[in-house]
């Protein structure tokens, strides 16, 4: 297939896509602002546009909109939060009928990094000491990292609000390597960072003396019931990481739909991954189309595939 389908209509669609990226990608727009994009395929030949397929990026709780039919598909980061929607745990009070279309491969981890100067060796220590921690977190309270942070701290019996009440401060960050994080890190005025996207900040944090703290087995067990996987970040994955570290898996971007989505629609979207493979900006963890429907380190799958997706992947494996 051509990189851009032939016809003036598709040149116009490509132009709209680029304009949407530019507007949504405005660096002045904060996390939680108008940064998400929805692609709609349908029929605009009449007085009203008739949507057939709406696909969007957004927060984990967008799963409610997918389940109710407000949109047909959405991406979520990471896979564990779709697991929560499927199980009806954590963010979700009841199970939602969500199914995976495909999982975009990403390798990532979530780490609680604390400077040894604090004397803290565990999150238990933070609560016992009622320590006034200077900690960097995402500024968007709906961000998946804030969801995970809240869920982990709840296992220890305290919250970010408690930290503030003890005299601590939340240093708000947009991007993981936001200057609002990196400057106090280098100045030595930051005690801790709780975040993912390690490639953007973790090695610098290690270089400036921070160390990842490990969660206790009972906490990992509680998190597993919420869909979070325990993984081991191997020494040398980052130059300044000298020892293996057990942490929380933050991998995978599932594209998902409601179980009620027509099987053929799911099948066609999987086929679109193949048709546009050369145009998709894959990460280094991508090993091929089969990976998108298989449980791997970069594509954790704890939610069933949609029947249409399952049929497509089975057909490909038989070729």
N, C-alpha and C positions, 0 to 999 in steps of 0.2 A: 504494500500500500504506500501511496505517496505520503511524505511527511506532513503535507497539508492537502487534504482532499480537494479535488478540482471543483471549481465553481465559485462564483462571486459570493454566494451565501456563506461559504466556509472561510473566505478571506475576511468577511465581516465578523464572523464568529471569533476568528483568531484575533482580530483587532480588539473586540470587546474583552477577550480573555486577558490580553496584555494590559489594557486599560484597568481592568479589575485588579490585576496583580500590582500595578503601580499605586492605585489608590489604597488598597488594603496593606501594601507594604510600606506605607509612609512611616519613616522611623520616629516621627513625632507622635504616632498613635500608640498609647500605652497598651500593655497586655490587658485583656478584658475589654478593649475597645473594638472598633469596626475593622478587625484584621482577618476575619474569616471570609471564605469565598464559597458560593453555591453555584454549581453548574447545573443547568436545566436543559434537558432535551425534550422537545415536544413539537407542537404545531402552531406556528404563528401566522397562518395564512388568513385567519379571520379577524373579527373585531376584538376577540379576546385570545390570549395565548393559552393553549391547552397543554399543560405539562404531562409528560409520560414518565420521565425519569429525572429525579432531583438528587444530586449528590453534593455533600457539603463537608467542610471541615468544621470543627467546633469542639465544645467541651464534652466531657464524658456524659453529662446528663442530657445531651442531645439524643441519647438512646430512647428517651421517652417520646420524642418527636418521630423517630424512626418507627417505634413500635405502634404508634397511633396513626401512622400514615401521613404525617405532616410533610415528611420527605422520605424518599425511598432508600437512600444509602448515606452513610457517613463514615469518615475516618475517625479513629480515636487513638490517642497515644497515652499510655502503652496498652499492650494486650490485656493486662490484668484488670483494667477498669471495665473492659467489655465482659470479662468473666464475672465481675460483680453484678452487672446488669442481668446476665444470664441466670446467676444463682439467686438474685434478690437479696444481696448482702451489702454491707458497707454503705455506699451512696444510695442504694436502691432498697426500698422496703418490701417489694414483691418482685419475683422473677419476671423478666421481660422476654418475649418470644423473639430474641435476636439470633441471627445466624451469620456466620462468616462467609463472605464472598471470596476474599483473598487477604493475605497478610503481607504488607510491604515489609521487606526485611530491614531491620535496624538492630544493631547491637548497642545496648546501653545499660547502665547500672545507676542505682540511687545510693548515695553515700551520706552518712552523717560524719562530717569532719570537724574535729575540735582540737584546739591548740593545747598541748600538754601544760603550758603555763597556767592553765586554769586549775590543774590538779584533778580534772574530771576524767574518769576512765570508762564511764558508762552513763547512759541516760538516767539510770537509777541515781547516780551521784548528783545529777542536776537537780532532781527533785529533793533528795535528802538535804542538800546544801541550800536549797532555794536560791540557786546561783543566778546572779543578774547577767545572764549571757548576752553578749553582743553577737547576734546571729543573722546571717544573710539568708533570706528566703525570697521566693517570687512575690511580686507585688500584687498579682492577680489572685484574689482569694478563691476563685473558682478553678484555678489552674490545677492540673492533676498532681503536681508536686505538693501543693498545699493539702490536697486531699490525702495523699499518702502520709505527709508529715503529721497531720491531725490524727490519722488512724494509728500511726506508730506511737505517738506521744500518749494517746489514750491508753495504750497497753501499759504505760508506766504511771498512769494516773495523774497526768498534768497536761497543760495545753500551752500554746504560744501566748495566749492571754495571761496565763499564770506567770510565764517568764517576764512579761512586761510588768505585772504587779509586783514582782520581786526586784524591780529596778533594772531589768534587762531592756534591750532595745532590738526591734526588728529592723534590719537594714534592708530596705526594699530593692529588689533587682528586677529588671525586665529580662533581658537576655542573660544567659548564665555567666557571660564574661562582661557584664555591664560595668562601666567604670565606677558606679556606685558600690560595686562589690570589690573590684580589683584594687582600687586606690586604698581603702582602709585595710585590705589584706596586706598590701605591701608596706603600709605605714605601721602595721602591728596593732591596730586598734580594733580588729575584728577577732572574735573568739572562735567563731564556728560558721560553717556553711552547710546547709541541708539542701541538696539538689541532685539533679540528674545531668545529662549532657556533659559527662565528665571530660570529654575531649577538649572542652572550652575553658575549664578552670581547675580541674583536679590536680594536674601536675604542678601548676603554679602554687596551689595551696600547700602541696607537699614540700615544695621548695622553700616556702616561707614558714615551715615548721608544723603545720597542721598534720594530724594523723586521723585516719578513719577509725571510728569506734565500732566494735562488733556488737550486734544485738544478741541477746541470750536465746538459747534454744526454745524456751517456752514462748518468747515473743515471736520468733520465726514461726512457731506452730500456730499461734493466734493469727498471724498475718496470712498463713497458708489457707486458712478457712475463708479469708476474704479474696483469695485468688492471687496473692503475691507469692512469687517463687523465690526461694533462697538459691543464690548462685555464688560461685567462688570467682572473684576477680584475681587473676593470677599475677604473681610478682613479675614485673617487667612489662606488663601491659602498658604501663606508663613509666617513663624512665626513672622517676623518683619513688615508685612503689617497690619496696624491697621485700615485702612478704605477701603471701596469699592473704586475701581478705574476703570473708563471707559477707555478702551484702544482698540487697534486694534487686531482682531482675527488673529492668525497665525497658525491655526490648519489644519490638514489633509494633506495627501500625495496622491493626485490622480495618479493612473496609467491610462494613457489615450492613445487613438489611433485616427487615422483619421476616419471620418464617412464612408470612402470608404473601411475600413478593412472588409473582409468577416465576415458575422454574425457568422458563425460556429467557426472561430478562436477566436473571442471575447468570445463566449460561453465556449470554451474549456479552455481558460485562467481563467475564473471565476471558472470553475470546478476544476482547478488546485489549487486554493486557498483552496477549500474544501479537496482535496486529500492530500495536504501538510500542512494542518492547524497546525498539531502538530510540524512541523519543522520550522515554521515561527516565528521569534523573535518578538512577539507582545508586545506592551506597555500596561501599566495598564489600559488605556482607552478602550481597546478592550473588547467588550461584546458579540461577536459572529459573524458568517459569514454574517448574515442578515444586520448587521450594515454597511458593506462595500458598500452596494448599497442604503443606506438610509441617509437622511440629519439629522445629529445629531451634538452635540457640537464638537465631535472629528472628524466628517466626513462631513464638510460643502460641500454642493453640489449646485452649481449654474450653472452647465453645464449639458446637458442631458446625460443620460446613452446611451452607444452604444446599438443598438437593440439586439445584441447577449447577452450583459450583462443584459439588461432589461428582456429578456426571461428567462435567468438562474435564476435571483433573484425572478422573479414571480413564477417560478416552485418550488423554495425552500419554498416560503411563503405558497404555497398551500399544502405542504406535512404535 
